[in-house]
Amino acid sequence: MIEIERRPIVKYARSVSSSVPNSLKFPLFLILVHLPLGLLLYNAGWAAAVIHPVAVLFIGMRRALLVEEKLARVALVPAYIVGAEILWRMANVPIFWEFGKYAAALIMITALIRRRFWKMPAFPVFYFVLLLPAALIVFIENRLNVVQNLVSFNLSGPFLLAVSCWFFSHLQMSRSQARKLFLALIIPLISVAVVTLFYTVTAPEIEFTGESNFATSGGFGPNQVSSMLGLGAFLCFASFLLFKNSFDYSIFFGAAALLFSAQSVLTFSRGGIYNAVGAILLIIVFQLRSLSQSFRRLLPMTILVGLFLVVIFPFLNNFTGGALLERFEDSETTGRFEIVEADMQVFLENPILGVGLGGADVARQKFLNSKEAISHTEFSRLLSEHGSLGVFALGTIALMIIFNLRKQKSSFGKGFVAGVFAWSSLFMLGTAMRLAAPSFILGMIYLTIINFQTRRAGRQVARRLSER
C-alpha cells in the first residue's frame, strides 16, 4: 500500500527533474542547500560553523593544485568565498577578519604558480607597489602588533585586487562559463538574503527610524550587508543583459533579483541598491546598440523593475510604517561627504607621502571637531594616507579601465568591463575595501570573454580553453 502511494510522488519528482536543464540541476541543488545554510551557521557552535570556510578553502586549494583542472573552474571557488565572506562575518564564524581576502588570493596565486603563469599585468603591480611606502611609516611609528593590524586591514584589499587582475589576465571564458562565475557569487548571497528575511519576519519588534537598521540586516553592519545584497541584485539583473538565458534561468535570476533588492532596501542602507542601479545603467550604455536588441534584453528587466516599484516597495513601505520611503527621499550622505573633505585637508597638509596606513583616522579629527571617523571612501583614503603616491595609484586604476575597455572588441565585452568596474567603484565610494568583493570583481576587467561565432573559431577557442 505504501509502495503504491509513493509511485506517483516518485514519478512526479522524476518529471520535475527531467524538465530542469542539465546546466541548472547542480546550481539548483546548491541553491536549495544554501537556503538554510545561513541559519545553520548562526545557530551552530564554533566548531561546526568553522567547517564551512575550511571546507571551501580545501576545495579551492585542491582545484588550484591539480594542473588538469581548468582555470575557469578554479575561479568559481574564490568567487564563492567572496560571496560567502559577509555571511561568515554575520554569523560570527571563528575565522580571522580578513580570511575571505587572503583565502581567495591564496587559491588564485597557487593556481597561477602551479600552472607557471608568471606574467603579471603591469598596471596592477604598479598600483600595489605605490601603496607600500605608507606601510613603512607605520612600521617606524608603531608597535609590531599595531602595524600588523593596520597593514592587514588597509592593504589586504589592494593586494587582492592585484592578485585578481593577475589571475583573470590569464583566463578566457565563454559566456556560459562567465554565467557560472556569476552564479558562484550569487549562491552564497542567497543565504544572506534568507537570514535577513528570517530575522526580520521573526523579530518581536523592530523600530524603523531614518538610520540604517541592524535588526533587518541579520544583526550585522547594514552598510556591508546592503552592499552585498545589492551585488546579488546587480549580478542577476546584469545576467539578463549579458547572457542568453533559458526560461528556467530567467525565472531564477528574476526571483533572486527581487529578493536581493527587497532585502537590500530593507536594511535602510541605501548604498547597495544605488550601486546596483548605477552599474546596470552603465552596462546598458555599452551593451545595447540596436532597437530590437534593446527591447528584447530590457523587457524582462522592465517587468521586474515595475513589479518591484509597484508591488514590492509599497508593501515594504507599509511594513515599515512609511519610514522606508522617507529614508530613500533623504539625500543626506550620513557624514561621508564631511569625511571626504577632511581627507582632502589631510592630503593638502601631507601631500608627499600622506600620513601612513590608518593614520588618517586620527589626522582627520582635526577637521571634524575632534570626532573620530573611519573613512568610507577608498579614493579619498588613498590621498590622505598615501599622498602623491595615492594620486598616482588612482591614475593607475583609471589606466587599467581604459586599457581593458579598449582591448574589448565586442559590445558584450565592453558592457561586461564597464559593469564590473562601475559596481566596484561605487562600492569603494561608499564602503571602501571593507570586503573582498570590490577587489575581486574589479580584477574581472582583465577577463577575456570569447564569442563562438564560427565553427572554426569555436574549435580554436575550445583548444585554448582546454589548455587553461
Order of alpha helices (4+ residues) and beta strands (2+ residues): alpha-alpha-alpha-alpha-alpha-alpha-alpha-alpha-alpha-beta-alpha-alpha-alpha-alpha-alpha-alpha-alpha-alpha-alpha-alpha-alpha-alpha-alpha-beta-alpha
